[in-house]
Amino acid sequence: MAALSKGLAKEYSLLYESCLIRPNRKAAVGQVVRRLTANRPRYEKVAKALKMPWYVVAVIHNMEAGGDFKRHLHNGDALSARTTHVPAGRPKTGKPPFTWEASAIDALTGQGLGTWKDWSIPGALYKLEGYNGWGYRDHHPTVKSPYLWSFSNHYTKGKYVADGRFSPTAVSQQIGAAVLLKQLADSGKVAVEAGPRVLQLANPHVTGADVKEAQRLLMNNPFGSFDPGGDAGDYGDLTAGAVARAKWELGFPQNAFNSVFGPQLKAILSGKKPLPAAFKQRRAKRKREAGSEQAMRKKIVNWALWGCKNSGQIGYSQNGTVRLGALGAPGSLPLATDCSAFATLCYCWAGAPNPNGTGVYDARQPAYTGSMLDRCRRIPKSAAKPGDLVVWTPPGRGQHVCVVVAAGRDPMLVSHGSDSGPKRLRFSAEDAYQRGHGHGNAVWLSAF
C-alpha cells in the first residue's frame, strides 16, 4: 500500500466523522471500551516504549487477541510459545513463555508502529487498516474493511473467512477498530488528534471548531462575504452553497467547483496564500460575466411579473406534455403550466442557467421542485436576490416553488399554484399558507 495520501486521509476523516454505532451493538461496544479503559496502565507501558498512543495499543489488542493478556498481540496465539500463525515464529528473540508486554512491543515494532509519527485520526486509521492488511481495499473496494468499521453504519456484510478466501455474505461479529476508537473519544476517555480535516457535506453533518472557523472566513475575507448562514459550527447546505460560490468567484477551475472546504480555500480566504495567476484570470473573466448575470436576473423577474399581468390566460396544469410546451416560444399565451414549470419557463426565456440540471432546456427532462433542490445551491434567506427561488418542503422533493422578484426582510415573490394564475405576494403570506398545509420548511435556492 502506498503512503498515506491526502485523498486517503480525507476519506478516513469523513468516514470517522460520519461513523454511527448500530443501535443493537452499542451495549457490546460500551462493554469493550470499559474493559480497555480499565487496562490502560498495561497499554501505557507498551505505548511509552514505542512513543505511540495507548489507545491504539488497546484497540489492536482487542482486535488481535480479544483483549486476552495471555495471547500474542501479533495474531492471538498463546504466549506459551512463539507464534504459529502469520506472522509465525515471533518474537524471534527470547524464550517462551513470553510476557504480554515483550510480545506486544515485538508485534507493534514489526508493523512499523514504533517509527510512525502521525497519530491523527487519518494516520491512526491508516495504520490500523494496514495491520490487518489491504485485501478489502485492493480486491473488494465496495466493502469497507470490517476490521475498522464493523458494528457501524459503514459496514453491512462481506468478510475474509480465511486467508485469501472472501465471502460476500459473511458478516463480521467483531467490533471494528475505528468504532472502538471513536467510542473511546466520544466517551471522553481519550483525546484523539483530528488532524486537518477537509470539510464537506456528510450525514450526519460535520461539526466543530474548524467548521466555525471556515464559516467565519466565508463571511469575512478580502474578497467579500459568501454568507454561509452563520457560524454555528455545523457544515450544512448553506455552508456548502457558500463554499461553492466562493470557489466560483475566486477563480477555482471548473473541476474544483464543488462544496468542499479544503486547505487551499482556507489559505486564500485567510490571506495566507495569494490567488494563483490562473485563478486571477478566471476570477476577472467571471466578474465580467457577472454583468450578464444581473441582466439575466432582471429578465427572470420581468417574465415572472409578465405572468402576473397575464394571469387570466395562464391556467394550472401538471400535464407532462403541455406544462413545458412553451420552452421555445417566449411569451406564449394561453399557457397551462405548474409552479416549477412556470419558474423554468421564466429562466429559459431569460437565457439564464437551467435550475433543473446541466445542459440545454429540454421538455423531456425533469423540471420539478425536486430537480431544483438537486441542482441549485442552498442560500440563506438574507442572501436571496431577485431571480432566485424558494421551495417549500416537506416532502423531501419539494411541494411548491416561487420566484423571488424583490429582496429584503420579507421578499416579494411570484407564485403560480392554481387556476387563478401567477400572483405577486410577500414571502410571509405564502409561507403562512404553506405552513398551514404542512409544508413548513422554506429552502432558498440560487442557480447562479
N, C-alpha and C positions, 0 to 999 in steps of 0.2 A: 504494500500500500504506500502511495506517495505521501509526502509530508502533509501536515495539516494545512489545507489551503483556505483562502478567505471564503470561498464558496461553501466548503465543508463546515467551516466554523459557523457560518451563517445558518446552515441547515441545522446543526446541533443546537444553536441558540434558540431558534424558532420552535423546534420540537420540544425542547426543555420548557420554554415559556408556556406552550400550549398543552403540556402534558397534564392529563387528569387521571387520577386513580379510579378504576372502575368501582362503583359503589359496593358491590358484593365482595370486593377484595380489600377494602380499607382496613378492616379489623386485622387481617393477616399481615398487612404491611406495617400497621402500627405495632403489632407484637414483635416483629423482627427489629424494627427501629429501636424499640425499648431495650432489646437484648444487646444490640450493637452498642448503644449508648452506655449500658451497664458495664461493658467490657472495654471501654475506652482506654483505661490505663495500659492494658496489654497492647492495644493497637498503637498507642502513642510511643511505646518503646521502639517498635519497629519503624514507625514513621520518622522518629527523631534520628535514627541511624541512617536513614536514606534521604532525609530532608524533604519529606513529602507529607501531605495531609493525612491525619489519622483516619479520617472517614473514608478515604479511598482504599486504604488497607482493609478497613472493616467491611466495606461493600464487596471487595474481591473475596475476602474470607467467606462471606455468606454465599457468594456465587459458586465458588470452587469447592468448598468443604462444608457447606451448610452451617457455618459458624462453629464447627466442631474443632476444639483445640487439640484433638488427638490425631488430626489429619493434616497432610501436607497442603500448603496453600497453592502448590503447583497445579493440583488436579484432584485433591480429595483422597489420595491414597493414604494408608495408615503410616504414622510416623515411626512405627516399629521397624521399618526397612526403607531402603531407597525406593523412589517411585518406580512403578512398573508400567503405568500408562504414560501417554505422551504429556510432558516430556519425561522419558524414562531415565532412570539412573541418577536422579537428583536427590539431595545435593551430592556432588562428586567428591567433596572432601568431608572429613569427619566420619564417625562411626554411629550407626543406629543403636538404640533409638535416638531420634533427633528431638531437640526441643522445638516447640512450635515456632519460637522467635527465630532460631537459626534457619529453619526451613523457609520461613516467610521471607527473610532477608534474601536468601538464595533465589527464591522464586521471583521476587519483585526485581532483583538486580538482573536476572536473566531476561526479563521483559523490557529492560531499559528504563525502568521507572526511577531508578536511583539517580539518573542523569537528566531526567525530564524536568523542565523548569516552568512550563505553562500549566498551572493548575486552575485556570479559569474554567468555567463550565464547558466551553468547547474543548479545551485542552484535556480536561479530565475525561469527558465522554469519548474523545478520540482514543485515549489510552485504554479505557475500559473496553471499548468495542474491539480494539486490537488484541487485547488479552485473550479474548475468545476466538478471534480470527475474523477474516473479511469475507467468509463464504456467502453470507446473505447479500452483502453489498455487491460482490463481484458476480454472483451466479443467480441470485433471486432478488433483484433490486426492488421488486414490488412489495417485498416483505421487510418491514422494519425489524432489525435484529431483536428477537425476544430477550437476548442477553441484556439489552438495555431497556426495552420498552414493554416487556410482558407485564400484565395486570393493568395496563394503561389504555387510553383511547387510541394510541398509535399502533396497537398490535391486536390482531384477531386470531390468526392461525398461520401455520407454516413453520416447520421446525426440522432441524437436523436431528434425526433419531439415532444416528450412529455416525462415525467418522466417514464423511463423503456421501452419506445417504440422507437425502432430503425428502420429507413428506409434506405435501401441500395441505394436508388436512390435520396433521398432528398439531396439538395446542400445548404450548409450554405451561407447565404448572409451577414454574419458579418465578419469584418476583424479580423483575428487571432491575439492573444496577442503577439506571437513571431514575427509576421510580423511587428506589431507596434513597438515592442522593437528594432528590427533590423533597421527599418527606422529611428527611433529616433537616434540610434547610428550612422548610415551611414550619416545622415544629420548634424552630429556634435552637436546635441542638448544635448546629454548625453555621458558619457564615461562609458560603461558597462565593468566591470571586466571580462576578458575572462576566468580566471582560467586556471589551467594547462590542455593543450589540448593533446589529443592523435592524432598524425599526421598520415594521410594516404591519399591514392588517393581518390579524390572526384571530382564531376562535379558541379560547377566549382572548379578548383584547390584551395586547402587550401594555403593561403599566409600569410606572416607576419614575424615579427622578430624572433618568435620561430622556424619557418621553416629555416630561415637563420642560426640560432644557430645550429640546427640539421645538416644542410649541412656542416657547418664548423667542427663540431665534427666528421662527417663521413670522412672528408678529413684529419683531424689532430687529432690523438688519439694514445694511446700507442700500438695499435695493427696493425697499418698500414692504408694506405688510401684506402677507399672503393669508391672513386670518384663518387659523386652524380651529376657531370656535372656542378659544380659551386655553388655559394652561393647567388643566386638572390632572394631567399625567396619564390620560387614557388615550391610547392610539386607536381612535375610531375613524369613521368615514370622513368626518370633517377634516381631521388632521391629514388623512391620506389624500383628500382632494387638494388641500393646501400645498402639500409636497409636490403633487403632480403639476400644479400651476406654477410653483416656484421653479421647478426644473425647466418648464417650457419657457418662462420669461428669462431665465438666466442663460439660456442657450445650450442646455444639455442636448446631446444628439438624440435623434428620433428613437433609437433603440434603447435609450435610457430614460425615456419619457414614461415614468411609472410612479407609483406612490410609495416607493421605498426610500426611507431616510437613512442614508449611509454616511461614512466618514467624509467623502468628498463634498457633499452638500453642506454638511456641518461646518467644514473648514471654510467654505466660501461665504456662508451666511455670517459666520463669526468674524470674518475679516482676516483670518489666519492664512488664507490662501487666496491669491488673486484669481480672477477669471482667466482661464487659458485663452489664448488668442482665438482659437476656433470657436470657443463659447461666445466671445465678444462679437464675432462676425454674425453668428446665428442670432444672438440677442438683438443686435442692431436691425437685422432683417425682420425679425418678429415684431420689434417695436414699430417699424414702418408699416407692417401689416396690421397693427392694432387699429390704425385709422379705418381700415376696411371692416374690422370687427365692429366698430362703433356704427358704421353705416349699415351693416347687416342687422345689428340690434334695433336700429331705428326702423328698418323695413319690417322686421318681425312685429314690432309694436304697431306699425301702421296697418299691417294686414290683420292683426288681431282686432284693432278698432274698426277696420273695414267690416269685419264680421258683425260687430255690434250695430253698425249703421244699416246693415242688410239682414238683420236678424229675422225679419219677416219672410225671407226667401231661403233661410237655412234651417233645415229640419234635422232631427236627431236620428241617426241610424248606425247600427253596428254591423250592417250587411257588408261582409268582406269584399264583395265585388264592386261596391259603389263608394265606400267610405273614403278611399284614396283615389277615386277615379279622376279627380281634377288635378293630380300632381303636375301634369304637363300643361295645364290650362289655367294660369293665374287669374283669379277674379271671376271664375265661372259661377253663374247663377242660373237656375236654382241649385242648391247644394244640399246633399244629405250625408252627414258625417257624425262622428262622435268626438269626445273630448280629446283623446290622444291623436286621432287622425286630423282634427282641426289644428292642433298645435303643430303637427308635422307639416301640414299644408302651409302654415304661416312661415315655418322655417324654410321649406323648399322654395316657395315663391320669393323669399327674401335672399335666396342664394347663400343661406347660412349652412353650417355643418349639420349633417344628419344627426338628430338627437337619439336615433334608434340604433345606429351601428355605423361601421365604416363603409366607405364606398358611396356610390350614387344612390339617389332615391329610387325606390322600386316598389310599386304597389303590391308585388308578390312577397315582399319581405315584411317581417314583423314591425308594427308601428303601434305599440301599446304602452301603457304605463310601465309594464314590466320591462320592455326593451329600453325604455328611457332610464329606468332605475339601473339597468345593467350598463348602459353606455355612458351616461353623464356622470360627472364628478359631483360629489356632495359639497355643498357650501352652507355656511351659516346664514340664517335669515338676514343678519345685518350686512352680509356681503352681496345679497341679491341685487341684480341690476336689471333695467328694462331689457326684455328679451329672454330672461331666464325662466325657469319653470318651477312649479311646486306641485308635488304629488302627495296625495293622502293615502296612508295605509292604516291598519290592515285592510285586506290581506297583504301578504308579503310582496305580491306582484303589483300592488297598487290598485286603488279604486277610482281615483279621479285626478285629472291634471288641469292646471290653469297656466296661462301665460302671464308673466309679470309685465305690466305696462308702465309702472311708475314705482320707484323705490321709496324707502322711508320706514318709519317705525311701524306703520300699518300699510304695507304696499298695496297698490292698486293692481287688480287682476282682471283678466278677461276669462270667463268661464263659459263653456258650452256643455250643458248637461241635460238638456231637454228640448222638446219641440218648440220652445219659446225662443230658441236660437241663442247665440253668444250674447253675454251681457257683461257690463263693466261693474265691478263691485270691489269693496275693500277685502283684504285678506281676512280680517276679523269676522266679517259676515259669512264668508264661505267656510272658514274654519269652524265657526259655531254650528253651521248646518252639518258639516261632515262629522263633527264630534257627536252631534245629536243622533247620527245614524251609525255610530260605531267605528268611525274612521278617524281616530283622534291624533294621529301622528303625521305632521306635515314635514315632508322631506324636500329641501330646496336643492335644485339641480342647475348645473350650467353645462352646456355643450361646447363652450369656448375654452 
